[in-house]
Amino acid sequence: MIVKIIITIVGVIFWIILLPVTIALFSFTIIPTPFHTAGLAGIGAAVGIIGLLISLWAVISQITTGKGTPVPLFGPQKLIVTGPYRFCRNPMTLGLTLYYTGAGIIINHGIAAALLLAIVLFHMLYDEFFEEKELIRKFGNDYIHYKKTTPFILPKIRLYKK
């Protein structure tokens, strides 16, 4: 259990802090800091915070409902179709996309934004071509049905239950 917690914490630190900061520092060594406005930084912060909250909700759902972690080695033991997973199949990727978009707006640097976008696209490809095959193998027809009825990334907002 301690190993799962440590690996999960290291993963969160990598995706949320280390990767964006490294990309920003790398970008600024190539091209100096561009002009920036406080309004733009505020928009970026709001988008980033929304992304972090969605990702956090997904992580908590994986731990509590799925009885696992976001780390593939210790992935969920139960199929999660509630919480943020009722809106889209990949709420952590959605949250990461919003977080990196917010970071790109705050950084206001084309190279950093392009690198962050590339990371998100690779993450989506991983989700689509590798992770989903593993989920079908693990959860079978339950996941296939969930996949048919729930969008990949962009959520369907359901304001009422049918």
HELIX and SHEET records of a PDB file:
HELIX    1   1 ILE A    2  ILE A   13  1                                  12    
HELIX    2   2 PHE A   14  LEU A   18  3                                   5    
HELIX    3   3 LEU A   19  ILE A   30  1                                  12    
HELIX    4   4 ALA A   38  THR A   64  1                                  27    
HELIX    5   5 PRO A   72  PHE A   74  5                                   3    
HELIX    6   6 GLY A   83  ARG A   86  5                                   4    
HELIX    7   7 PRO A   91  ILE A  107  1                                  17    
HELIX    8   8 GLY A  110  TYR A  126  1                                  17    
HELIX    9   9 ASP A  127  GLU A  131  3                                   5    
HELIX   10  10 GLU A  132  PHE A  139  1                                   8    
HELIX   11  11 ASN A  141  THR A  149  1                                   9    
END                                                                             
